């Protein structure tokens, strides 16, 4: 999913992008949609892309545990109050669901990212194994 920067900072005017609208429309698959994100949502989308697309898969690849296992472990270690399981009853069956990171604000997502990196680097149970884990570097981001 491509992301195009909106150069128009005035919310009363339509968005103005770095490429023509026609190019943007051509890139949308059949049945797809466009979504104009405000700056805070845009940052959050980048954070979630790093969390789910780079960070968790790298941890999973490193030791073979699933992405879901790593995600839940870090959620409970770093922000346990934000990720209390929600209980849903369906008839006599009880289901527990762990909230998604997409429910977090940009500030809370930043705390989760920084806290996860710090937890992996400093928790004695991991030793020095995760010293390679770092936060995203804006200088290395694709432009």
DRENPA-3360 file (N, C-alpha, C; in nm, 2 decimals, always signed):
BEGIN
1 = XXXXXXXX = +0.08/-0.12/+0.00/+0.00/+0.00/+0.00/+0.09/+0.12/+0.00 ~ +0.09/+0.20/-0.11/+0.17/+0.32/-0.11/+0.12/+0.43/-0.02 ~ +0.21/+0.51/+0.03/+0.17/+0.62/+0.11/+0.22/+0.75/+0.04 ~ +0.13/+0.85/+0.02/+0.17/+0.97/-0.04/+0.15/+1.08/+0.06 ~ +0.26/+1.17/+0.07/+0.25/+1.28/+0.16/+0.16/+1.39/+0.11 ~ +0.08/+1.44/+0.20/-0.01/+1.55/+0.18/+0.06/+1.68/+0.21 ~ +0.09/+1.76/+0.11/+0.16/+1.89/+0.12/+0.07/+2.00/+0.17 ~ -0.06/+1.98/+0.16/-0.15/+2.09/+0.21/-0.18/+2.07/+0.35;
9 = XXXXXXXX = -0.13/+2.16/+0.44/-0.15/+2.15/+0.58/-0.28/+2.22/+0.63 ~ -0.35/+2.28/+0.54/-0.48/+2.35/+0.58/-0.59/+2.25/+0.57 ~ -0.66/+2.21/+0.68/-0.76/+2.11/+0.68/-0.89/+2.16/+0.60 ~ -0.90/+2.29/+0.58/-1.02/+2.34/+0.50/-1.00/+2.32/+0.35 ~ -0.89/+2.29/+0.30/-0.86/+2.27/+0.16/-0.84/+2.12/+0.13 ~ -0.86/+2.08/+0.00/-0.84/+1.94/-0.03/-0.69/+1.91/-0.03 ~ -0.66/+1.78/-0.01/-0.52/+1.74/+0.00/-0.45/+1.77/-0.13 ~ -0.32/+1.79/-0.12/-0.23/+1.81/-0.24/-0.11/+1.72/-0.22;
17 = XXXXXXXX = -0.09/+1.63/-0.32/+0.01/+1.52/-0.31/+0.13/+1.55/-0.40 ~ +0.23/+1.47/-0.38/+0.36/+1.48/-0.46/+0.34/+1.43/-0.60 ~ +0.24/+1.35/-0.62/+0.21/+1.29/-0.75/+0.07/+1.33/-0.79 ~ +0.04/+1.33/-0.92/-0.09/+1.37/-0.97/-0.20/+1.27/-0.92 ~ -0.32/+1.32/-0.90/-0.43/+1.23/-0.85/-0.45/+1.11/-0.95 ~ -0.43/+1.13/-1.08/-0.46/+1.02/-1.17/-0.36/+0.90/-1.14 ~ -0.24/+0.93/-1.11/-0.14/+0.83/-1.07/-0.18/+0.75/-0.95 ~ -0.23/+0.83/-0.85/-0.28/+0.77/-0.73/-0.40/+0.67/-0.75;
25 = XXXXXXXX = -0.49/+0.72/-0.83/-0.61/+0.64/-0.86/-0.57/+0.52/-0.94 ~ -0.48/+0.52/-1.03/-0.43/+0.41/-1.10/-0.37/+0.30/-1.01 ~ -0.31/+0.34/-0.90/-0.25/+0.25/-0.81/-0.35/+0.17/-0.72 ~ -0.47/+0.22/-0.72/-0.57/+0.16/-0.63/-0.63/+0.03/-0.70 ~ -0.62/-0.09/-0.63/-0.67/-0.21/-0.69/-0.82/-0.20/-0.71 ~ -0.88/-0.28/-0.79/-1.03/-0.29/-0.81/-1.09/-0.32/-0.67 ~ -1.19/-0.25/-0.63/-1.25/-0.27/-0.51/-1.18/-0.20/-0.39 ~ -1.07/-0.14/-0.42/-0.99/-0.07/-0.31/-1.04/+0.07/-0.28;
33 = XXXXXXXX = -0.98/+0.13/-0.19/-1.03/+0.27/-0.15/-0.91/+0.35/-0.11 ~ -0.93/+0.48/-0.11/-0.82/+0.58/-0.07/-0.86/+0.62/+0.07 ~ -0.76/+0.65/+0.15/-0.78/+0.70/+0.29/-0.68/+0.82/+0.31 ~ -0.73/+0.93/+0.34/-0.64/+1.05/+0.37/-0.62/+1.05/+0.52 ~ -0.50/+1.04/+0.56/-0.47/+1.03/+0.70/-0.42/+1.16/+0.75 ~ -0.46/+1.20/+0.87/-0.40/+1.32/+0.94/-0.26/+1.29/+0.98 ~ -0.18/+1.39/+1.01/-0.04/+1.36/+1.05/-0.02/+1.26/+1.16 ~ -0.10/+1.27/+1.27/-0.09/+1.17/+1.38/-0.12/+1.03/+1.34;
41 = XXXXXXXX = -0.22/+1.01/+1.25/-0.26/+0.88/+1.20/-0.15/+0.83/+1.11 ~ -0.09/+0.92/+1.03/+0.02/+0.88/+0.94/+0.14/+0.82/+1.02 ~ +0.17/+0.89/+1.13/+0.28/+0.84/+1.21/+0.25/+0.71/+1.27 ~ +0.13/+0.69/+1.31/+0.08/+0.57/+1.37/+0.09/+0.45/+1.27 ~ +0.05/+0.48/+1.15/+0.05/+0.38/+1.04/+0.20/+0.34/+1.02 ~ +0.29/+0.43/+1.02/+0.43/+0.39/+1.01/+0.48/+0.31/+1.13 ~ +0.44/+0.35/+1.24/+0.48/+0.27/+1.36/+0.43/+0.13/+1.36 ~ +0.30/+0.11/+1.32/+0.24/-0.02/+1.31/+0.31/-0.10/+1.20;
49 = XXXXXXXX = +0.34/-0.04/+1.09/+0.41/-0.11/+0.98/+0.55/-0.16/+1.03 ~ +0.62/-0.08/+1.11/+0.75/-0.12/+1.16/+0.73/-0.24/+1.26 ~ +0.63/-0.22/+1.35/+0.60/-0.32/+1.46/+0.57/-0.46/+1.39 ~ +0.47/-0.46/+1.30/+0.42/-0.58/+1.25/+0.50/-0.63/+1.13 ~ +0.56/-0.54/+1.05/+0.63/-0.58/+0.93/+0.78/-0.60/+0.94 ~ +0.84/-0.54/+1.04/+0.99/-0.56/+1.06/+1.03/-0.62/+1.19 ~ +0.98/-0.55/+1.30/+1.03/-0.59/+1.43/+0.99/-0.73/+1.47 ~ +0.86/-0.76/+1.47/+0.81/-0.89/+1.51/+0.86/-1.01/+1.42;
57 = XXXXXXXX = +0.86/-0.99/+1.29/+0.91/-1.09/+1.20/+1.06/-1.12/+1.23 ~ +1.14/-1.02/+1.26/+1.28/-1.04/+1.29/+1.30/-1.12/+1.41 ~ +1.22/-1.09/+1.52/+1.23/-1.17/+1.64/+1.19/-1.31/+1.61 ~ +1.08/-1.33/+1.54/+1.03/-1.47/+1.51/+1.14/-1.54/+1.43 ~ +1.20/-1.48/+1.33/+1.30/-1.55/+1.25/+1.42/-1.58/+1.34 ~ +1.45/-1.50/+1.43/+1.57/-1.52/+1.52/+1.57/-1.65/+1.60 ~ +1.45/-1.67/+1.66/+1.44/-1.79/+1.75/+1.33/-1.89/+1.71 ~ +1.26/-1.87/+1.61/+1.16/-1.97/+1.56/+1.02/-1.96/+1.63;
65 = XXXXXXXX = +1.01/-1.88/+1.73/+0.87/-1.86/+1.79/+0.79/-1.78/+1.70 ~ +0.66/-1.80/+1.71/+0.56/-1.73/+1.62/+0.56/-1.58/+1.64 ~ +0.52/-1.51/+1.54/+0.50/-1.36/+1.55/+0.40/-1.33/+1.66 ~ +0.29/-1.40/+1.66/+0.18/-1.38/+1.76/+0.24/-1.40/+1.91 ~ +0.32/-1.50/+1.92/+0.38/-1.53/+2.05/+0.47/-1.41/+2.10 ~ +0.55/-1.36/+2.01/+0.63/-1.24/+2.04/+0.55/-1.12/+2.07 ~ +0.45/-1.10/+1.99/+0.36/-0.98/+2.00/+0.29/-0.98/+2.14 ~ +0.23/-1.09/+2.17/+0.16/-1.10/+2.30/+0.26/-1.09/+2.42;
73 = XXXXXXXX = +0.37/-1.16/+2.41/+0.47/-1.15/+2.52/+0.51/-1.00/+2.55 ~ +0.55/-0.93/+2.44/+0.59/-0.79/+2.46/+0.48/-0.70/+2.50 ~ +0.36/-0.72/+2.45/+0.24/-0.65/+2.50/+0.22/-0.66/+2.65 ~ +0.23/-0.78/+2.70/+0.21/-0.80/+2.84/+0.32/-0.76/+2.93 ~ +0.44/-0.76/+2.87/+0.56/-0.72/+2.95/+0.57/-0.57/+2.96 ~ +0.54/-0.50/+2.85/+0.56/-0.35/+2.84/+0.44/-0.27/+2.88 ~ +0.32/-0.30/+2.82/+0.20/-0.22/+2.85/+0.09/-0.32/+2.90 ~ +0.10/-0.38/+3.01/+0.00/-0.48/+3.05/-0.14/-0.42/+3.07;
81 = XXXXXXXX = -0.15/-0.30/+3.11/-0.28/-0.24/+3.14/-0.35/-0.21/+3.01 ~ -0.28/-0.18/+2.90/-0.34/-0.15/+2.77/-0.39/-0.28/+2.70 ~ -0.33/-0.39/+2.74/-0.36/-0.52/+2.67/-0.43/-0.62/+2.76 ~ -0.51/-0.58/+2.85/-0.58/-0.68/+2.93/-0.68/-0.75/+2.84 ~ -0.68/-0.89/+2.85/-0.78/-0.96/+2.76/-0.92/-0.92/+2.78 ~ -0.99/-0.91/+2.68/-1.14/-0.88/+2.68/-1.21/-1.01/+2.67 ~ -1.30/-1.04/+2.76/-1.37/-1.16/+2.77/-1.51/-1.15/+2.70 ~ -1.54/-1.24/+2.60/-1.66/-1.24/+2.53/-1.73/-1.37/+2.55;
89 = XXXXXXXX = -1.85/-1.37/+2.58/-1.93/-1.50/+2.60/-2.01/-1.52/+2.48 ~ -2.01/-1.64/+2.43/-2.10/-1.68/+2.31/-2.17/-1.81/+2.36 ~ -2.29/-1.79/+2.40/-2.36/-1.91/+2.46/-2.29/-1.94/+2.59 ~ -2.24/-2.07/+2.60/-2.17/-2.11/+2.72/-2.02/-2.10/+2.71 ~ -1.98/-2.06/+2.59/-1.84/-2.06/+2.56/-1.78/-1.92/+2.60 ~ -1.66/-1.92/+2.65/-1.59/-1.80/+2.70/-1.47/-1.78/+2.61 ~ -1.46/-1.67/+2.54/-1.35/-1.64/+2.46/-1.27/-1.52/+2.51 ~ -1.14/-1.53/+2.51/-1.05/-1.42/+2.55/-0.99/-1.36/+2.43;
97 = XXXXXXXX = -0.99/-1.23/+2.42/-0.93/-1.16/+2.31/-0.83/-1.06/+2.36 ~ -0.71/-1.05/+2.30/-0.61/-0.95/+2.34/-0.63/-0.83/+2.24 ~ -0.64/-0.71/+2.29/-0.66/-0.60/+2.20/-0.54/-0.58/+2.11 ~ -0.57/-0.53/+1.99/-0.47/-0.50/+1.89/-0.39/-0.38/+1.92 ~ -0.27/-0.37/+1.86/-0.19/-0.25/+1.87/-0.26/-0.13/+1.80 ~ -0.34/-0.16/+1.71/-0.41/-0.05/+1.63/-0.50/+0.03/+1.72 ~ -0.53/-0.01/+1.84/-0.62/+0.07/+1.93/-0.54/+0.17/+2.01 ~ -0.41/+0.16/+2.00/-0.32/+0.25/+2.07/-0.31/+0.39/+2.01;
105 = XXXXXXXX = -0.29/+0.49/+2.09/-0.26/+0.63/+2.04/-0.11/+0.63/+1.99 ~ -0.07/+0.73/+1.92/+0.06/+0.74/+1.87/+0.16/+0.74/+1.99 ~ +0.12/+0.81/+2.10/+0.21/+0.82/+2.22/+0.22/+0.68/+2.28 ~ +0.12/+0.61/+2.30/+0.12/+0.47/+2.36/+0.20/+0.38/+2.27 ~ +0.18/+0.39/+2.14/+0.25/+0.30/+2.04/+0.40/+0.33/+2.05 ~ +0.44/+0.46/+2.07/+0.58/+0.49/+2.09/+0.64/+0.43/+2.22 ~ +0.56/+0.43/+2.32/+0.60/+0.37/+2.45/+0.61/+0.22/+2.43 ~ +0.52/+0.16/+2.36/+0.53/+0.01/+2.33/+0.66/-0.02/+2.25;
113 = XXXXXXXX = +0.69/+0.06/+2.15/+0.81/+0.03/+2.07/+0.94/+0.05/+2.15 ~ +0.95/+0.16/+2.22/+1.07/+0.19/+2.30/+1.08/+0.09/+2.42 ~ +0.97/+0.06/+2.48/+0.97/-0.03/+2.59/+1.01/-0.17/+2.55 ~ +0.96/-0.21/+2.43/+0.99/-0.35/+2.38/+1.14/-0.36/+2.35 ~ +1.20/-0.26/+2.29/+1.34/-0.27/+2.26/+1.42/-0.27/+2.39 ~ +1.38/-0.18/+2.48/+1.45/-0.18/+2.61/+1.44/-0.31/+2.69 ~ +1.32/-0.36/+2.69/+1.29/-0.49/+2.76/+1.38/-0.60/+2.70 ~ +1.39/-0.61/+2.57/+1.47/-0.72/+2.51/+1.62/-0.70/+2.53;
121 = XXXXXXXX = +1.66/-0.58/+2.54/+1.81/-0.55/+2.56/+1.85/-0.56/+2.71 ~ +1.76/-0.53/+2.80/+1.80/-0.52/+2.94/+1.75/-0.63/+3.03 ~ +1.65/-0.71/+2.99/+1.59/-0.82/+3.08/+1.70/-0.93/+3.09 ~ +1.73/-0.97/+3.21/+1.84/-1.07/+3.23/+1.80/-1.20/+3.17 ~ +1.67/-1.24/+3.16/+1.64/-1.37/+3.10/+1.68/-1.38/+2.95 ~ +1.70/-1.27/+2.88/+1.75/-1.28/+2.74/+1.90/-1.26/+2.73 ~ +1.97/-1.23/+2.84/+2.11/-1.21/+2.83/+2.15/-1.10/+2.73 ~ +2.25/-1.13/+2.66/+2.29/-1.03/+2.55/+2.24/-1.07/+2.41;
129 = XXXXXXXX = +2.15/-1.16/+2.41/+2.11/-1.22/+2.28/+2.04/-1.11/+2.19 ~ +1.97/-1.02/+2.25/+1.89/-0.92/+2.17/+1.95/-0.78/+2.17 ~ +2.08/-0.77/+2.18/+2.15/-0.64/+2.17/+2.14/-0.58/+2.03 ~ +2.11/-0.67/+1.93/+2.09/-0.62/+1.79/+1.96/-0.55/+1.77 ~ +1.87/-0.56/+1.86/+1.73/-0.49/+1.84/+1.75/-0.34/+1.87 ~ +1.70/-0.26/+1.77/+1.70/-0.12/+1.79/+1.57/-0.06/+1.73 ~ +1.55/+0.06/+1.77/+1.43/+0.14/+1.72/+1.46/+0.17/+1.57 ~ +1.35/+0.20/+1.49/+1.38/+0.24/+1.35/+1.46/+0.36/+1.34;
137 = XXXXXXX = +1.54/+0.37/+1.24/+1.63/+0.48/+1.22/+1.57/+0.56/+1.10 ~ +1.53/+0.68/+1.12/+1.47/+0.76/+1.01/+1.57/+0.78/+0.90 ~ +1.70/+0.78/+0.92/+1.79/+0.80/+0.81/+1.80/+0.68/+0.72 ~ +1.76/+0.57/+0.77/+1.76/+0.45/+0.68/+1.63/+0.42/+0.61 ~ +1.53/+0.50/+0.64/+1.39/+0.48/+0.58/+1.40/+0.51/+0.43 ~ +1.32/+0.42/+0.35/+1.31/+0.45/+0.21/+1.24/+0.58/+0.19 ~ +1.28/+0.65/+0.09/+1.21/+0.78/+0.06/+1.12/+0.77/-0.06;
% end
